[in-house]
Each structure stands twice: as structure tokens, then as C-alpha cells.
Amino acid sequence: MDTLLDFIKNNLMTIGGGALGGFLGLLLSYRTIGKILRMVRTSTSEIALLPAGEQVEIVGKADGETILHSPITKTPCVLWQVEVAERRSSGKSSHWVTVYSNTSTAPFDVYDGTGRMRVHPGPHMELLLRNDASQSSSLFSSLDEGTQAALNEIGVNTKGFLNLNKNMRVQERYIEQGDQIYLLGKTSSQLGARVMDANSPLIVSDQGKLRLLGRFSWQVVATVLVGVVVGVALALFFASR
């Protein structure tokens, strides 16, 4: 016990720096913590029993009146998301810059055997989907011809100086007809039909609740650990001066 007290006294500034850094990391994670609390507090309900204007959790299958085709692989789907990033250099450092990001806007349904819920993609929707197609290119390796043609169609140039390949990363995600979908958000009524409120936070995912909770929890833990490390490093820096 005395040894522990001596250790704390001798390293009080370092421990305080780590604690402060961890607390700041926790504060920075407030949005993610909010998602975790919403998920924990909300249980899965049948669509037919859902009231309007309340936070709900739905698990069902995707269906769409309009079948879309994803921009890169041309896969039939009810919703798609594409992100294209380019690695750029600045002096001795380099970083990824998103040069194109887009999501389809056509509404689609989720049904569970008791009823249907209409989803209108919007700015408050958070898509958490697995990568269905992923490619990358570098100076000596090209994207396949189909992907290059698709990127040219949406206005993304894959060639740089002297027509050399750019260092790029292409990711496409989509929800196909019949895929199992998880929804978390508020409901509303529109012309007598059940819809997810497009003006409230909405999570749409092709992953299960437990996987999402694990993903969000690790995000919080990682942010707190980074805060602790930075706090300890700063405390040691000032202590040594």
C-alpha cells in the first residue's frame, strides 16, 4: 500500500495528465456515446406495432420500387454509396484526400413480415455498410478498365502528370434487394404511410446490433486511449523542463 502511495506521489503530474487527456477523449466521444445509449435503450419492435414520433429499432429486409445500379460495379441495388480518395503529398508527408463521395437518394422500404417502413436517404442518415467492392491503384498498378470508365463517367480523373496512374482508393457499398437491414431512428407518418423521420438522426446498416455496439465501443476506447497517451506525453514534457 505504501509503495502504491509513493508511486502516486512521485508521478502525480503524469497521472493527472493522463486522467485529463482521457477525460477530454471521453468528451470528444460524446456523439458516439450518444449512439451507444440510444441503441441500448431501444429494443427491436415489429413495424406494424410502431407508433409515430418515437425512437425505434427495426430489423428487416430491404425492398425498393426503383432498382438502382451502383456507379462502379453496376450492381442492382436499392441504395449505394461510393467514396474515392487520392493520396497526395505535401513536402515530406502524404495523406488521403476524398475527391468524390456520393450516396443514392431514391427511397426504399424495409419490411419484417408485419409491415413496411419507408426510408428517405438524407443528410441526417448515417450509413454503416460493409465494403462490397474495393480497389486501389498506384504508380505501377492500375484500376481495372471498368472502374476507370465508371470514374470517368462521374468526373474523376485517374491519371496524373505524364498520364501516370494516380495513387487512388475506390470503395463502393450497396444494399441489395432482400438484404437484412438494421434501422435506428424516429418514425413519422407521411400520407398515411410509416416512414423514418428524415430530419432526425438515422442509422442504416447491414450489420447486426451487437457488431455495431462493438464498433462504437472500440471507437470510444481508442479516443480515450489516445487522449491518455497525449496527456501523459505532455505531462512528461513539462515535467522535464
C-alpha positions in Angstrom: 0.0 0.0 0.0 2.8 2.4 0.9 4.6 1.5 -2.3 1.5 2.4 -4.3 1.1 5.7 -2.5 4.7 6.6 -3.1 4.3 5.8 -6.8 1.3 8.1 -7.0 3.0 10.9 -5.2 6.1 10.6 -7.4 4.1 10.5 -10.6 1.2 12.8 -9.7 1.7 15.1 -12.6 2.0 12.2 -15.1 -1.1 10.5 -13.7 -3.0 13.8 -13.7 -2.0 14.5 -17.3 -3.2 11.0 -18.4 -6.5 11.4 -16.5 -7.1 14.8 -18.0 -6.3 13.5 -21.5 -8.6 10.5 -21.0 -11.4 12.8 -19.8 -11.0 15.1 -22.9 -11.1 12.0 -25.1 -14.3 10.9 -23.4 -15.8 14.4 -24.1 -14.8 14.2 -27.7 -16.6 10.9 -28.0 -20.0 12.3 -26.8 -21.7 11.7 -30.2 -20.6 8.1 -30.3 -21.6 7.6 -26.7 -25.0 9.0 -27.6 -25.4 6.4 -30.3 -24.5 3.6 -27.8 -27.0 4.9 -25.3 -29.7 5.1 -28.0 -29.1 1.6 -29.1 -29.0 0.2 -25.6 -32.2 1.9 -24.6 -34.2 0.9 -27.7 -35.4 -2.6 -28.3 -36.3 -4.1 -31.7 -40.0 -3.8 -32.5 -42.3 -5.1 -35.2 -43.1 -2.4 -37.8 -46.9 -2.9 -37.5 -46.8 -2.0 -33.8 -44.6 1.1 -34.1 -46.1 4.5 -33.1 -45.2 7.7 -34.9 -42.8 10.2 -33.4 -40.8 7.8 -31.2 -37.3 6.3 -31.3 -37.5 2.8 -32.8 -35.2 0.0 -33.8 -36.1 -2.2 -36.8 -34.6 -5.3 -38.3 -36.0 -6.3 -41.7 -35.3 -6.8 -45.4 -34.7 -4.2 -48.0 -37.0 -3.6 -50.9 -37.3 -0.9 -53.4 -39.8 0.2 -56.0 -37.0 1.5 -58.1 -34.0 -0.7 -58.7 -30.8 1.3 -59.0 -27.4 0.3 -60.3 -24.3 1.1 -58.3 -21.9 3.5 -60.2 -18.7 1.4 -60.1 -19.7 -2.3 -60.4 -23.2 -1.6 -61.9 -24.8 -3.9 -59.3 -28.6 -3.9 -59.0 -29.5 -2.4 -55.6 -31.9 -0.2 -53.6 -29.1 2.1 -52.2 -25.5 2.7 -53.0 -22.6 4.7 -51.6 -19.2 5.5 -53.3 -16.1 7.0 -51.9 -12.9 7.8 -53.9 -9.8 9.0 -52.2 -6.4 10.1 -53.6 -3.1 10.1 -51.8 -1.4 13.4 -52.1 2.0 14.6 -50.9 2.9 17.8 -49.2 6.6 18.2 -48.6 7.8 15.0 -46.8 4.3 14.0 -45.7 1.4 12.5 -47.6 -2.3 12.0 -46.7 -5.5 10.7 -48.2 -7.9 13.3 -49.6 -11.5 12.4 -50.5 -12.0 13.5 -54.1 -15.5 12.1 -54.6 -18.2 10.9 -52.2 -21.9 10.3 -53.1 -24.9 8.3 -51.9 -28.1 7.5 -53.8 -31.2 9.4 -52.8 -34.0 7.2 -54.0 -36.3 6.0 -51.1 -36.5 2.3 -50.3 -38.5 0.1 -47.9 -37.6 -2.2 -45.1 -40.2 -4.9 -44.3 -40.3 -7.5 -41.5 -43.4 -9.6 -42.2 -45.7 -7.4 -40.2 -45.4 -4.2 -42.3 -43.2 -1.8 -44.2 -41.1 1.3 -43.3 -40.1 3.8 -45.9 -36.6 5.2 -45.7 -35.7 8.5 -47.4 -31.9 8.9 -47.6 -30.9 12.4 -46.4 -28.2 14.4 -44.6 -29.1 13.0 -41.2 -28.7 9.4 -42.3 -25.5 7.6 -41.2 -24.7 4.6 -43.4 -22.6 1.9 -41.8 -22.1 -0.6 -44.6 -19.5 -3.2 -45.4 -17.3 -2.6 -48.4 -18.8 -4.6 -51.2 -16.1 -3.5 -53.8 -12.7 -2.1 -53.1 -9.8 -1.3 -55.4 -6.7 0.7 -55.3 -4.1 2.0 -57.7 -0.5 3.2 -57.6 2.2 4.4 -60.0 2.8 0.9 -61.3 -0.7 -0.7 -60.8 -3.9 0.5 -62.5 -7.6 0.2 -61.6 -9.4 -2.2 -63.9 -10.8 -0.8 -67.1 -14.4 -1.0 -65.8 -13.6 1.0 -62.7 -11.6 3.6 -64.7 -14.5 4.0 -67.2 -17.0 4.4 -64.3 -14.8 7.0 -62.6 -14.5 8.9 -65.8 -18.3 8.9 -66.1 -18.7 10.6 -62.7 -15.9 13.1 -63.5 -13.0 11.6 -61.5 -9.6 11.5 -63.4 -7.4 8.5 -62.6 -4.4 9.8 -64.5 -1.9 12.5 -63.4 1.3 14.0 -64.7 2.6 12.4 -67.9 -0.6 10.2 -67.9 0.8 8.2 -65.0 -1.6 6.4 -62.6 -2.7 8.4 -59.5 -2.4 6.7 -56.1 -6.1 6.1 -55.5 -8.5 4.1 -53.3 -12.1 3.3 -54.5 -14.7 1.9 -52.2 -18.3 1.0 -53.1 -21.0 -0.1 -50.7 -24.6 -1.1 -51.5 -27.8 -2.6 -50.2 -29.3 -5.2 -52.5 -32.9 -6.3 -52.7 -33.6 -8.7 -49.8 -30.6 -7.8 -47.7 -31.2 -7.7 -44.0 -31.1 -4.1 -42.7 -30.8 -2.5 -39.2 -32.6 0.8 -38.6 -32.4 3.1 -35.6 -34.2 6.4 -35.7 -37.5 8.2 -35.2 -40.7 7.4 -37.0 -43.2 9.7 -38.6 -46.3 9.4 -40.8 -46.4 10.7 -44.3 -49.7 10.5 -46.3 -50.8 7.6 -44.0 -47.6 5.6 -44.6 -44.9 4.8 -42.0 -41.6 6.5 -42.7 -38.4 7.1 -40.9 -38.1 10.8 -39.9 -35.6 12.3 -42.3 -35.0 15.3 -40.1 -33.8 13.1 -37.1 -30.5 11.1 -36.7 -30.9 7.8 -38.5 -28.6 4.8 -38.6 -28.9 2.4 -41.5 -26.6 -0.6 -41.5 -26.2 -4.1 -43.0 -24.6 -5.2 -39.7 -26.2 -6.5 -36.6 -26.8 -4.5 -33.4 -24.1 -6.3 -31.4 -21.5 -5.7 -34.1 -22.4 -2.0 -34.2 -22.2 -1.7 -30.4 -18.8 -3.3 -30.5 -17.7 -0.9 -33.3 -18.9 2.2 -31.4 -17.4 1.0 -28.1 -14.0 0.5 -29.6 -14.2 4.0 -31.2 -14.7 5.4 -27.7 -11.9 3.3 -26.1 -9.5 4.3 -28.9 -10.2 8.0 -28.5 -9.8 7.8 -24.7 -6.5 5.9 -25.0 -5.2 8.5 -27.5 -6.2 11.2 -25.0 -4.4 9.4 -22.2 -1.2 8.9 -24.2 -1.2 12.6 -25.3 -1.9 13.7 -21.8 1.0 11.6 -20.3 3.4 12.8 -23.1 2.6 16.4 -22.4 2.9 15.9 -18.6 6.3 14.3 -19.1 7.4 17.1 -21.4 6.6 19.9 -19.0 7.9 17.9 -16.0 11.3 17.6 -17.7 11.7 21.3 -18.4 
